[in-house]
Amino acid sequence: MKSGYSASSSTTSLRITRPFFLGSTHFAAIRIYSSSRPPPPKNRFTTVLGTIGAGGLVLWGKGKYILGALKLTKFASLGSMLLTVGAYTAFYGLPYAVGMTSLILIHESGHALTMKKLGIPFSPMVFIPFMGAAVAMRKRPKDAYEEALVAFGGPVLGSVGALAFAGAAHAMDSHLMFALADFGFMINLFNMIPLGMMDGGRICGAISPYAGLVGMGLGGTMAYQGMIHNPIFYLILLGGGYETFMRFYDPLGHSPPNYYRITNGQRAAITGGYFALVGALFAAMEWNRQYMVPPEQLQRTHATYSRRYD
């Protein structure tokens, strides 16, 4: 993302450009749950969609081998986490890198704890620099309601973690902590977009199949308006479009029978929880940004500090 801001703590002054973050995504879960599809009709529209899907599967296959290689090591979770800290440090400095990785860890732990509560086996957590982290489900949830609960786990615990960073920022009067809290609120809110493999896509998929169309419209608008420049988001957008199309075109091949047949009470709870969390994250971001020092002021402070001690 082109926009950025500066941040400083009581012991150090540094310039941080806010990175684009795709959040926590369940890579292996998507791979495991992919089912065989019938050949698409031979017309131009579906041929294009089929090509997009095939390209996504090829890219996904490469991601599978990366994840597989990481899991071969005994300390895959710790090793990949340290690798991520190192990668972020090269661009944003060690304090911000540690904070970013901690917020990703908290978010992903929410998914893992929910899976444990529901009795869904999962693989060790694996971090992937500049993409997020992954916890692979080793068994499909029994229905869309359980899948939505797992998807909720990350943003809920992640939002609590971001709020804790904001509280620490007030206690320490630390601009760095305010910046990290903003990052935490932002990544959890971004993950709530109802699109494909993102948390919002898994949650809203249990509400209505048309939620994917809303996510496509929102994601397409963000891409068209130039709000997001990361090419990985475009792949998510294409993958989300293909998944939404296949849910209408081949509902039986997309998921087991009755997978999305949940009670009205469950659907109402998911809907209320989704909009409540999105609203709370918007409010938290606005509240937190009231206390953030403008980037220009922090840059001037950093320049003054540099001239004084150079």
C-alpha positions as CSV (number, residue, x, y, z in Angstrom):
1,M,0.0,0.0,0.0
2,K,1.4,3.4,-0.9
3,S,0.2,5.3,2.2
4,G,2.4,5.2,5.3
5,Y,3.0,6.8,8.6
6,S,5.8,7.4,11.0
7,A,5.9,6.1,14.6
8,S,8.2,6.5,17.6
9,S,8.4,5.2,21.1
10,S,9.9,6.7,24.2
11,T,13.3,5.0,23.6
12,T,13.6,5.2,19.9
13,S,12.5,7.2,16.9
14,L,11.9,5.5,13.6
15,R,10.0,5.9,10.4
16,I,7.6,3.2,9.5
17,T,5.7,2.7,6.3
18,R,2.5,0.7,7.0
19,P,2.7,-2.4,4.9
20,F,-0.2,-4.0,3.0
21,F,-1.2,-7.1,4.8
22,L,-3.4,-9.9,3.6
23,G,-4.1,-11.3,7.0
24,S,-4.5,-14.9,8.0
25,T,-5.7,-17.3,5.4
26,H,-6.4,-21.0,5.6
27,F,-4.3,-22.1,2.7
28,A,-4.4,-25.8,3.4
29,A,-8.0,-25.8,4.3
30,I,-8.9,-24.5,0.8
31,R,-6.6,-27.1,-0.8
32,I,-8.1,-30.0,1.2
33,Y,-11.7,-28.9,0.6
34,S,-11.3,-28.5,-3.1
35,S,-13.4,-31.1,-4.9
36,S,-13.4,-32.4,-8.4
37,R,-15.4,-30.2,-10.8
38,P,-17.1,-31.2,-14.1
39,P,-15.7,-29.6,-17.2
40,P,-17.2,-26.1,-17.7
41,P,-19.5,-25.4,-20.6
42,K,-17.7,-24.5,-23.8
43,N,-18.5,-20.9,-24.0
44,R,-16.3,-17.9,-23.7
45,F,-17.5,-16.7,-20.3
46,T,-17.0,-20.0,-18.5
47,T,-13.8,-20.7,-20.4
48,V,-12.3,-17.5,-18.9
49,L,-13.5,-18.4,-15.5
50,G,-12.1,-21.9,-15.9
51,T,-8.7,-20.5,-16.9
52,I,-8.7,-18.2,-13.9
53,G,-9.5,-21.2,-11.6
54,A,-6.8,-23.3,-13.2
55,G,-4.3,-20.6,-12.8
56,G,-5.2,-20.2,-9.2
57,L,-4.8,-24.0,-8.6
58,V,-1.4,-23.9,-10.2
59,L,-0.3,-21.0,-8.0
60,W,-1.9,-22.8,-5.1
61,G,0.1,-25.9,-5.8
62,K,3.3,-23.9,-5.5
63,G,2.1,-22.5,-2.2
64,K,1.4,-26.1,-1.1
65,Y,5.0,-27.1,-1.6
66,I,6.3,-24.0,0.3
67,L,4.0,-24.9,3.2
68,G,5.1,-28.5,3.0
69,A,8.8,-27.6,3.1
70,L,8.3,-25.4,6.1
71,K,6.4,-28.2,8.0
72,L,9.3,-30.6,7.5
73,T,11.3,-28.8,10.1
74,K,10.9,-29.7,13.7
75,F,10.4,-26.1,14.8
76,A,8.3,-25.0,11.8
77,S,6.2,-22.6,13.8
78,L,9.0,-20.9,15.7
79,G,11.3,-20.9,12.6
80,S,8.8,-19.4,10.2
81,M,7.9,-16.8,12.9
82,L,11.5,-15.8,13.3
83,L,11.9,-15.7,9.5
84,T,8.9,-13.4,9.3
85,V,10.3,-11.1,12.0
86,G,13.5,-10.9,10.1
87,A,11.8,-10.1,6.8
88,Y,9.7,-7.3,8.4
89,T,12.7,-5.9,10.3
90,A,14.5,-5.3,7.0
91,F,11.7,-3.0,5.9
92,Y,10.2,-1.6,9.1
93,G,12.7,-2.0,11.9
94,L,12.8,-4.5,14.7
95,P,10.2,-3.0,17.2
96,Y,7.5,-2.7,14.6
97,A,8.3,-6.1,13.1
98,V,8.0,-7.8,16.5
99,G,4.7,-6.0,17.1
100,M,3.3,-6.9,13.6
101,T,4.2,-10.6,14.0
102,S,2.7,-10.7,17.5
103,L,-0.6,-9.4,16.2
104,I,-0.6,-12.0,13.4
105,L,0.2,-14.6,16.0
106,I,-2.8,-13.5,18.2
107,H,-5.1,-13.5,15.2
108,E,-4.1,-16.9,14.0
109,S,-4.3,-18.3,17.6
110,G,-7.9,-17.4,17.6
111,H,-8.5,-19.7,14.7
112,A,-6.5,-22.5,16.3
113,L,-8.3,-22.2,19.7
114,T,-11.7,-22.3,18.0
115,M,-10.7,-25.4,16.1
116,K,-9.5,-27.0,19.3
117,K,-12.8,-26.2,21.0
118,L,-14.8,-27.7,18.2
119,G,-12.6,-30.8,18.0
120,I,-11.3,-30.0,14.5
121,P,-7.7,-31.3,14.1
122,F,-5.2,-28.8,12.6
123,S,-1.6,-28.5,11.7
124,P,1.1,-26.4,13.3
125,M,0.9,-22.7,12.6
126,V,3.2,-21.5,9.7
127,F,4.1,-17.9,9.1
128,I,4.7,-16.6,5.5
129,P,6.3,-13.2,5.3
130,F,4.1,-10.5,3.7
131,M,1.2,-12.9,3.4
132,G,0.3,-13.7,7.0
133,A,0.1,-17.1,8.6
134,A,-1.8,-20.4,8.1
135,V,-3.3,-23.0,10.3
136,A,-4.4,-25.9,8.2
137,M,-7.6,-27.8,9.0
138,R,-7.1,-31.5,8.7
139,K,-10.8,-32.2,8.7
140,R,-13.7,-30.3,7.2
141,P,-16.1,-28.7,9.8
142,K,-19.5,-30.5,10.0
143,D,-21.3,-27.6,8.5
144,A,-21.1,-23.9,7.4
145,Y,-21.9,-22.8,10.9
146,E,-18.8,-24.4,12.4
147,E,-16.7,-23.0,9.5
148,A,-18.0,-19.6,10.3
149,L,-17.1,-20.0,14.0
150,V,-13.6,-20.9,13.1
151,A,-13.4,-17.9,10.8
152,F,-14.7,-15.6,13.6
153,G,-12.0,-16.9,16.0
154,G,-9.2,-15.0,14.3
155,P,-10.7,-11.5,13.9
156,V,-12.3,-11.7,17.4
157,L,-9.1,-12.6,19.3
158,G,-7.1,-10.4,16.9
159,S,-9.3,-7.4,17.7
160,V,-8.9,-8.0,21.4
161,G,-5.1,-8.1,20.9
162,A,-5.2,-4.8,18.9
163,L,-7.3,-3.2,21.7
164,A,-4.6,-4.4,24.2
165,F,-1.9,-2.6,22.1
166,A,-4.1,0.5,22.1
167,G,-4.4,0.3,25.9
168,A,-0.6,-0.1,26.2
169,A,-0.1,2.9,23.9
170,H,-2.1,5.1,26.3
171,A,-0.3,3.7,29.4
172,M,3.1,4.2,27.8
173,D,2.3,7.2,25.7
174,S,3.9,5.4,22.8
175,H,3.3,6.4,19.2
176,L,4.8,3.1,18.2
177,M,2.1,1.2,20.1
178,F,-0.6,3.4,18.6
179,A,0.7,2.6,15.2
180,L,0.7,-1.1,15.9
181,A,-2.8,-0.9,17.3
182,D,-3.9,0.7,14.1
183,F,-2.3,-2.1,12.1
184,G,-4.1,-4.7,14.2
185,F,-7.5,-3.1,13.8
186,M,-6.8,-2.7,10.1
187,I,-5.8,-6.3,9.3
188,N,-8.7,-7.7,11.2
189,L,-11.2,-5.4,9.5
190,F,-9.6,-6.2,6.1
191,N,-10.0,-9.9,6.8
192,M,-13.8,-9.3,7.2
193,I,-14.3,-8.6,3.5
194,P,-16.8,-11.2,2.4
195,L,-14.5,-12.6,-0.3
196,G,-13.3,-16.1,-1.0
197,M,-10.7,-17.5,1.4
198,M,-10.7,-14.5,3.7
199,D,-12.4,-14.8,7.1
200,G,-15.3,-12.6,6.0
201,G,-15.8,-14.9,3.0
202,R,-16.1,-18.0,5.2
203,I,-18.4,-16.2,7.6
204,C,-20.7,-14.6,5.1
205,G,-20.7,-17.8,3.0
206,A,-22.8,-19.3,5.7
207,I,-25.3,-16.4,5.6
208,S,-26.0,-16.3,1.9
209,P,-24.4,-17.4,-1.4
210,Y,-24.9,-13.9,-2.7
211,A,-22.4,-12.6,-0.1
212,G,-19.6,-13.6,-2.5
213,L,-21.1,-11.3,-5.1
214,V,-21.0,-8.4,-2.6
215,G,-17.4,-9.3,-1.8
216,M,-16.5,-9.3,-5.4
217,G,-18.1,-5.9,-5.9
218,L,-16.3,-4.5,-2.9
219,G,-12.9,-6.0,-3.8
220,G,-13.3,-5.1,-7.5
221,T,-14.0,-1.5,-6.5
222,M,-11.0,-1.3,-4.2
223,A,-8.8,-2.7,-7.0
224,Y,-10.3,-0.4,-9.7
225,Q,-10.0,2.7,-7.5
226,G,-6.3,1.9,-6.8
227,M,-6.8,1.5,-3.1
228,I,-4.8,-1.8,-3.2
229,H,-1.8,-2.4,-5.3
230,N,-0.6,-5.7,-4.0
231,P,-0.8,-8.4,-6.7
232,I,-1.7,-11.1,-4.2
233,F,-5.0,-9.4,-3.5
234,Y,-5.8,-9.7,-7.2
235,L,-5.2,-13.4,-7.0
236,I,-7.5,-13.5,-4.0
237,L,-10.1,-11.5,-5.9
238,L,-9.9,-13.9,-8.9
239,G,-10.0,-17.0,-6.6
240,G,-13.0,-15.5,-4.8
241,G,-14.8,-14.9,-8.1
242,Y,-14.2,-18.5,-9.2
243,E,-15.3,-19.9,-5.9
244,T,-18.5,-17.8,-6.0
245,F,-19.3,-18.9,-9.5
246,M,-18.8,-22.5,-8.7
247,R,-21.1,-22.3,-5.7
248,F,-23.9,-21.3,-8.1
249,Y,-22.8,-23.4,-11.1
250,D,-22.0,-26.6,-9.2
251,P,-23.3,-26.5,-5.6
252,L,-23.1,-30.2,-5.1
253,G,-19.4,-30.3,-6.2
254,H,-18.6,-27.2,-4.2
255,S,-19.6,-28.7,-0.8
256,P,-21.2,-31.8,0.7
257,P,-25.0,-32.0,0.7
258,N,-26.7,-29.9,3.4
259,Y,-23.4,-28.3,4.3
260,Y,-25.0,-24.8,4.1
261,R,-28.3,-26.0,5.6
262,I,-28.1,-24.3,9.1
263,T,-30.9,-23.1,11.4
264,N,-32.3,-19.7,11.1
265,G,-31.1,-19.0,14.7
266,Q,-27.5,-19.9,13.7
267,R,-27.8,-17.7,10.5
268,A,-29.1,-14.8,12.6
269,A,-26.3,-15.2,15.1
270,I,-23.6,-15.2,12.4
271,T,-25.2,-12.1,10.7
272,G,-25.4,-10.2,13.9
273,G,-21.9,-11.1,15.0
274,Y,-20.5,-10.2,11.6
275,F,-21.9,-6.7,11.5
276,A,-21.2,-6.1,15.2
277,L,-17.6,-7.0,14.7
278,V,-17.2,-4.9,11.6
279,G,-18.8,-1.9,13.3
280,A,-16.7,-2.3,16.4
281,L,-13.5,-2.4,14.3
282,F,-14.4,0.7,12.3
283,A,-15.2,2.5,15.6
284,A,-11.9,1.3,17.2
285,M,-9.9,2.5,14.3
286,E,-11.4,6.0,14.4
287,W,-11.0,6.1,18.2
288,N,-7.3,5.0,18.0
289,R,-6.5,7.5,15.2
290,Q,-7.5,10.4,17.4
291,Y,-4.4,9.8,19.4
292,M,-2.0,9.1,16.6
293,V,0.5,11.8,15.8
294,P,0.3,12.9,12.2
295,P,3.0,11.5,9.9
296,E,4.4,14.9,9.0
297,Q,4.9,15.8,12.7
298,L,6.7,12.5,13.4
299,Q,8.9,13.0,10.4
300,R,9.8,16.5,11.7
301,T,10.5,15.1,15.1
302,H,12.7,12.3,13.6
303,A,14.6,14.8,11.5
304,T,15.2,17.1,14.5
305,Y,16.4,14.1,16.5
306,S,18.8,13.0,13.8
307,R,20.3,16.4,13.4
308,R,20.8,16.7,17.2
309,Y,22.7,13.4,17.6
310,D,24.4,13.1,14.2
